[in-house]
Amino acid sequence: MEVTAARRSFLCDIGFWADRTALHEAASHGRTLQLKQLIESGASVNMVTVDNITPLHEACIKAHPNCARLLLEAGAQVDVRTIHGSTPLCHACASGSLECAKLLLEYGANVNPSLTALTASPLHEACIQGNVEVVRLMIASGAQLEANDVHFGPPLHIACAKGHMDCVKELLNAGAKVNSVRFHEIALHHAARVDMEDMVELLMEFGANAYASDNLGKKPVDYTAPGSTTYTCLMFYESNPLSLQQLCRITVRTMLGTRASEVIGHLDVSHRILNYLQYCDHPASLQSDA
């Protein structure tokens, strides 16, 4: 497969661009042997299309870690951005490829590229995809939990809007602010819209404000169907004060921030007290223990 003989123009320090190259095609389809042969024959791994897409972008969006490794070993730029601002790490997270994401980070990929009006951060992309392992990796690598994307707001908002419960748990346990606001809207509004009672309960356990009004003056309960379990759940929280256990947990998290889970886990106290201070998957049972 030959390099496309298209218009070429020098583009900053990236290299030359062509409409499409054999390198792009090989990376996109996971053709490792062909990619290796092209690289050995002198093909530029930093060739970009008119949309500034490199072969590395192609390998990552299609989840081909072996191709990504070949490109990186040959000198592919790890943080090159498409015309819309997406980096290869954004693409790896969007495809849900844990292997590609790990590889890019090993080569120094920026986990917090500056946000643009046309792109989301790697953590946002992982939350949209709903791959909790990739979300966990981004958080462990220092992803900003409150990065405010133009379209989605913080990562917690999009994880709730997409109904990805496991991702929501990871974000909250890592210290994401449960009442972060976008257009007066909090994550609880999204959980109410997707009608997920367990997600509503989780957010409330972490201190979500059931009375918060969005820019339309609507509370989370206003986005539920009357009589539904989610509606009943929110009405309960609106009608009853938080328990002492919930207030203790919220206070500890507020004081310790993103270090809360780590610090609480190392306290020299009984397992019962640890359970009292930490959220688990069965809050109702803890309430009865309290």
C-alpha positions, 0 to 999 in steps of 0.5 A, a space after each residue: 500500500 503506497 503513501 497517498 500522493 496528495 497535497 503536502 504542506 509543512 505543518 509546524 514541527 509535526 511534519 508533512 501532511 497528506 490526505 491519507 497514508 499507508 501508515 494511517 491505514 496499517 495503524 487503523 486496521 492493526 496491521 502490525 507487520 505492514 506497519 513495521 515494514 513501512 517504518 523500516 522503509 523510512 515512512 514518517 510516523 508523524 505524518 498527519 492528515 488534513 485534520 491533524 490525525 497521526 497514525 498514533 491517533 488511529 492506532 489508539 482510537 481502534 485499540 491496537 496497542 502493538 501498533 501504538 508501541 511500534 509508532 512510539 518506539 519509532 519516535 511518534 509524538 505522544 501528545 500531538 493534537 488533532 484539529 479538534 484538540 484530541 490527543 492519542 490518550 484521549 482516543 485511547 480512553 474513548 476506545 476503552 483501551 487500557 493497554 494503549 492508555 498505559 503505553 502512552 503514559 509510559 511514554 510521557 503522555 499528558 493526562 491533563 491536556 488543556 481543554 478546548 471547545 471541541 474536545 474532552 479530557 482523557 478522564 472525560 472520555 473514559 467516563 463517557 466510555 464507562 471503562 472503570 479500569 481506564 477511569 481508575 488509571 487516569 485518576 491514579 495518573 493525576 487526572 484533574 477531577 474537576 476539569 470542566 468540559 464545555 459540553 459535559 462539565 466535570 467528569 462526575 457529571 458525564 459519568 452520571 449522565 451516561 449511567 456508569 455507576 462504577 465510574 461514579 464510585 471511582 470518582 467519588 472515592 477519589 475525591 470528586 466534589 459531589 456538588 460541583 455545579 455546571 449551569 446550576 446543575 449538579 450530578 444528582 440532576 443527571 442521576 435523576 434523569 437516568 432514573 438510577 435509584 442506586 446512583 441517587 443513593 450513592 450521591 446522597 451518601 457522599 453529600 449531594 444536595 437534594 434541594 439544588 436547583 438548576 438554571 430552570 429552577 428544577 430540583 433533581 426530583 423534578 426530573 423523575 416520574 412521580 411514583 417511581 423508585 427514584 422519585 420516592 428515594 429523592 422525596 425521602 432524602 428531601 423529607 428527612 435530615 441526614 443521619 449522624 453517620 452521613 454527616 460524619 462521612 461528609 465532614 471527613 471527606 470535606 476535611 481530607 479531600 482527595 486523601 480521604 480514602 487513603 487516610 481513613 484506611 490507615 487509621 488505627 481504629 476498629 473495622 466497625 468505625 472504619 465502616 462507619 466512616 467509609 462508604 460501602 456498597 450496602 449503606 442500608 446495612 451500615 445504617 442499621 449497625 449505627 
